[in-house]
Each structure stands twice: as C-alpha cells, then as structure tokens.
Amino acid sequence: MAPISEMTEFVCYCHQHTKADIEADLIKHHGRSSIMEKIMYHRKQGLCECDTKHPEKR
C-alpha cells in the first residue's frame, strides 16, 4: 500500500484526483483510465483550472 502522503497527493487539482484514484481506475478498467481520459479531454478543451488551483500554479 502507498504511503498516506502519496495517496492524498493530487494529480488533478480541478477534480481532486489522486495517484491512488488513477491506479485503482486503471485496474478497474483493465489498463485504461477513464479519469486520465477526462483530465486530458478537459485540458484540450481549455477547461482545466490546475494552473490556478494547483498550489504551485502549474
């Protein structure tokens, strides 16, 4: 099991998805992550707000 800090570390600050969320999604969908697809779609559509919501503004 991943350390607590890794489990709560956000990959996407817009939707507050963690690395653990994405790993579980990959297992659930047999190697395909619907979470990552959603994140990439939002970035391409200009709907991503991680540059303002991320603590380091990235």
DSSP file (Angstrom, degrees, kcal/mol; ACC not computed):
  #  RESIDUE AA STRUCTURE BP1 BP2  ACC     N-H-->O    O-->H-N    N-H-->O    O-->H-N    TCO  KAPPA ALPHA  PHI   PSI    X-CA   Y-CA   Z-CA
    1    1 A M              0   0    0      0, 0.0     3,-0.1     0, 0.0     0, 0.0   0.000 360.0 360.0 360.0 142.7    0.0    0.0    0.0
    2    2 A A        -     0   0    0      1,-0.1     5,-0.1     2,-0.1    18,-0.0  -0.344 360.0 -93.3 -71.7 151.5    1.2    3.5   -0.8
    3    3 A P    >>  -     0   0    0      0, 0.0     4,-1.9     0, 0.0     3,-0.6  -0.272  37.3-110.7 -60.3 153.2    2.2    5.9    1.9
    4    4 A I  H 3> S+     0   0    0      1,-0.2     4,-1.5     2,-0.2     5,-0.2   0.883 117.9  56.2 -54.4 -42.6   -0.5    8.3    3.1
    5    5 A S  H 34 S+     0   0    0      1,-0.2     4,-0.4     2,-0.2    -1,-0.2   0.868 108.9  47.0 -60.7 -36.1    1.2   11.3    1.6
    6    6 A E  H X4 S+     0   0    0     -3,-0.6     3,-0.5     1,-0.2    13,-0.5   0.840 108.2  55.8 -72.8 -33.4    1.2    9.6   -1.8
    7    7 A M  H 3< S+     0   0    0     -4,-1.9    13,-0.3     1,-0.2    14,-0.2   0.793 113.8  39.5 -70.4 -27.7   -2.4    8.6   -1.5
    8    8 A T  T 3< S+     0   0    0     -4,-1.5     2,-0.6    -5,-0.2    -1,-0.2   0.391  85.9 113.9-103.3   2.3   -3.5   12.2   -0.9
    9    9 A E    <   -     0   0    0     -3,-0.5    10,-1.3    -4,-0.4     2,-0.2  -0.644  66.6-131.7 -76.4 118.2   -1.2   13.8   -3.5
   10   10 A F  E     -A   18   0A   0     -2,-0.6     8,-0.3     8,-0.2     3,-0.2  -0.483  27.0-176.4 -76.2 137.9   -3.4   15.2   -6.2
   11   11 A V  E    S+     0   0A   0      6,-3.3     2,-0.5     1,-0.3     7,-0.2   0.734  87.4  31.2 -92.2 -36.2   -2.6   14.6   -9.9
   12   12 A C  E  >> -A   17   0A   0      5,-1.7     5,-1.3     1,-0.1     4,-0.8  -0.974  61.8-173.2-126.9 116.0   -5.5   16.8  -10.9
   13   13 A Y  T  45S+     0   0    0     -2,-0.5    -1,-0.1     3,-0.2     5,-0.0   0.674  82.6  66.0 -81.7 -17.2   -6.4   19.8   -8.7
   14   14 A C  T  45S+     0   0    0      1,-0.2    -1,-0.2     3,-0.1    -2,-0.0   0.932 123.0  14.6 -66.3 -45.9   -9.5   20.6  -10.7
   15   15 A H  T  45S-     0   0    0      2,-0.1    -2,-0.2     0, 0.0    -1,-0.2   0.321 103.4-120.7-114.0   4.6  -11.3   17.4   -9.8
   16   16 A Q  T  <5 +     0   0    0     -4,-0.8     2,-0.4     1,-0.2    -3,-0.2   0.880  49.2 167.6  55.5  46.0   -9.0   16.4   -6.9
   17   17 A H  E   < -A   12   0A   0     -5,-1.3    -6,-3.3    18,-0.1    -5,-1.7  -0.740  19.7-151.5 -87.3 136.7   -8.0   13.0   -8.4
   18   18 A T  E  >  -A   10   0A   0     -2,-0.4     4,-2.0    -8,-0.3    -8,-0.2  -0.572  28.9-108.2-102.0 168.1   -5.1   11.3   -6.6
   19   19 A K  H  > S+     0   0    0    -10,-1.3     4,-2.5   -13,-0.5     5,-0.2   0.897 122.8  54.3 -59.3 -40.1   -2.4    9.0   -7.9
   20   20 A A  H  > S+     0   0    0    -14,-0.4     4,-2.4   -13,-0.3    -1,-0.2   0.874 104.8  53.9 -63.1 -37.5   -4.2    6.2   -6.0
   21   21 A D  H  > S+     0   0    0    -14,-0.2     4,-2.2     2,-0.2    -1,-0.2   0.930 111.0  45.4 -60.5 -45.4   -7.5    7.1   -7.7
   22   22 A I  H  X S+     0   0    0     -4,-2.0     4,-2.4     2,-0.2    -2,-0.2   0.897 111.5  51.6 -68.2 -40.7   -5.9    6.7  -11.1
   23   23 A E  H  X S+     0   0    0     -4,-2.5     4,-1.8     2,-0.2    -1,-0.2   0.918 112.1  46.7 -62.2 -42.5   -4.2    3.4  -10.2
   24   24 A A  H  X S+     0   0    0     -4,-2.4     4,-2.6     1,-0.2    -2,-0.2   0.883 111.3  52.2 -65.5 -38.1   -7.5    2.0   -9.0
   25   25 A D  H  X S+     0   0    0     -4,-2.2     4,-2.2     2,-0.2     7,-0.3   0.881 106.6  53.5 -65.4 -38.8   -9.2    3.2  -12.1
   26   26 A L  H  <>S+     0   0    0     -4,-2.4     5,-3.7     2,-0.2     6,-0.6   0.909 111.9  44.8 -61.4 -42.7   -6.5    1.5  -14.3
   27   27 A I  H ><5S+     0   0    0     -4,-1.8     3,-1.4     3,-0.2    -2,-0.2   0.930 112.8  51.0 -66.8 -45.3   -7.1   -1.8  -12.5
   28   28 A K  H 3<5S+     0   0    0     -4,-2.6    -2,-0.2     1,-0.3    -1,-0.2   0.861 116.7  39.9 -60.6 -37.7  -10.9   -1.4  -12.7
   29   29 A H  T ><5S-     0   0    0     -4,-2.2     3,-0.5     3,-0.3    -1,-0.3   0.085 116.4-109.1-104.7  22.9  -10.8   -0.7  -16.5
   30   30 A H  T < 5S-     0   0    0     -3,-1.4    -3,-0.2     1,-0.2    -4,-0.1   0.902  87.8 -29.0  55.1  50.7   -8.1   -3.3  -17.3
   31   31 A G  T 3 <S+     0   0    0     -5,-3.7     2,-0.4     1,-0.2    -1,-0.2   0.443 117.6 101.4  95.3   0.7   -5.3   -0.8  -18.1
   32   32 A R    <   -     0   0    0     -6,-0.6     2,-0.7    -3,-0.5    -3,-0.3  -0.974  58.2-149.9-120.5 130.8   -7.4    2.1  -19.3
   33   33 A S     >  -     0   0    0     -2,-0.4     4,-1.9     1,-0.2     5,-0.1  -0.868  13.4-172.4-106.6 113.8   -8.1    5.1  -17.1
   34   34 A S  H  > S+     0   0    0     -2,-0.7     4,-2.1     2,-0.2    -1,-0.2   0.803  90.8  58.8 -68.3 -27.8  -11.3    7.0  -17.6
   35   35 A I  H  > S+     0   0    0      2,-0.2     4,-2.5     1,-0.2    -1,-0.2   0.944 106.6  45.4 -65.3 -47.9  -10.0    9.6  -15.1
   36   36 A M  H  > S+     0   0    0      1,-0.2     4,-2.8     2,-0.2     5,-0.2   0.888 111.4  53.4 -63.9 -38.0   -6.9   10.3  -17.2
   37   37 A E  H  X S+     0   0    0     -4,-1.9     4,-2.3     2,-0.2    -1,-0.2   0.911 110.2  47.6 -61.5 -41.7   -9.1   10.5  -20.3
   38   38 A K  H  X S+     0   0    0     -4,-2.1     4,-2.5     2,-0.2    -2,-0.2   0.917 112.2  49.1 -65.1 -44.1  -11.3   13.0  -18.6
   39   39 A I  H  X S+     0   0    0     -4,-2.5     4,-2.2     1,-0.2    -2,-0.2   0.940 113.3  46.3 -61.1 -47.9   -8.3   15.1  -17.4
   40   40 A M  H  X S+     0   0    0     -4,-2.8     4,-2.4     1,-0.2    -1,-0.2   0.889 111.7  51.8 -64.1 -39.3   -6.8   15.1  -20.9
   41   41 A Y  H  X S+     0   0    0     -4,-2.3     4,-2.0    -5,-0.2     6,-0.2   0.939 110.5  47.9 -61.4 -47.3  -10.1   16.0  -22.5
   42   42 A H  H  <>S+     0   0    0     -4,-2.5     5,-2.9     1,-0.2     6,-0.8   0.882 111.1  51.0 -63.3 -38.1  -10.6   18.9  -20.2
   43   43 A R  H ><5S+     0   0    0     -4,-2.2     3,-1.1     4,-0.2    -1,-0.2   0.929 111.0  48.1 -64.2 -44.3   -7.1   20.2  -20.8
   44   44 A K  H 3<5S+     0   0    0     -4,-2.4    -2,-0.2     1,-0.2    -1,-0.2   0.832 112.2  49.7 -64.8 -32.5   -7.6   20.0  -24.6
   45   45 A Q  T 3<5S-     0   0    0     -4,-2.0    -1,-0.2    -5,-0.2    -2,-0.2   0.455 115.3-115.0 -86.0  -1.3  -10.9   21.9  -24.3
   46   46 A G  T < 5S+     0   0    0     -3,-1.1    -3,-0.2    -4,-0.4    -2,-0.1   0.725  84.5 119.5  75.0  21.1   -9.3   24.6  -22.1
   47   47 A L      < +     0   0    0     -5,-2.9     2,-0.3    -6,-0.2    -4,-0.2   0.428  38.5 111.3 -97.5  -0.8  -11.5   23.6  -19.2
   48   48 A C        -     0   0    0     -6,-0.8     3,-0.1    -5,-0.2    -9,-0.0  -0.561  39.2-179.9 -77.3 134.6   -8.6   22.7  -16.9
   49   49 A E    >>  +     0   0    0     -2,-0.3     4,-2.6     1,-0.1     3,-1.7   0.148  48.2 112.8-118.2  16.6   -8.0   25.0  -13.9
   50   50 A C  H 3>  +     0   0    0      1,-0.3     4,-2.7     2,-0.2     8,-0.4   0.821  69.3  66.3 -60.5 -29.8   -5.0   23.3  -12.4
   51   51 A D  H 34 S+     0   0    0      7,-0.4    -1,-0.3     1,-0.2    -2,-0.1   0.736 115.6  28.4 -65.7 -19.7   -2.9   26.4  -13.3
   52   52 A T  H <4 S+     0   0    0     -3,-1.7    -2,-0.2     6,-0.1    -1,-0.2   0.701 125.7  44.9-106.9 -28.8   -4.9   28.4  -10.8
   53   53 A K  H  < S+     0   0    0     -4,-2.6    -3,-0.2     3,-0.1    -2,-0.2   0.737  90.3  94.0 -88.0 -24.3   -5.9   25.6   -8.3
   54   54 A H  S >< S-     0   0    0     -4,-2.7     3,-2.2    -5,-0.3   -42,-0.0  -0.489  80.0-129.9 -69.7 135.7   -2.5   24.0   -8.1
   55   55 A P  T 3  S+     0   0    0      0, 0.0    -1,-0.1     0, 0.0    -4,-0.0   0.809 111.6  43.8 -56.8 -30.2   -0.5   25.3   -5.1
   56   56 A E  T 3  S-     0   0    0      0, 0.0    -2,-0.1     0, 0.0    -5,-0.1   0.290 114.6-118.7 -97.7   9.5    2.5   25.9   -7.4
   57   57 A K    <         0   0    0     -3,-2.2    -6,-0.2    -7,-0.2    -5,-0.1   0.889 360.0 360.0  56.8  46.3    0.3   27.4  -10.1
   58   58 A R              0   0    0     -8,-0.4    -7,-0.4    -6,-0.0    -8,-0.1   0.361 360.0 360.0-130.0 360.0    1.1   24.7  -12.7
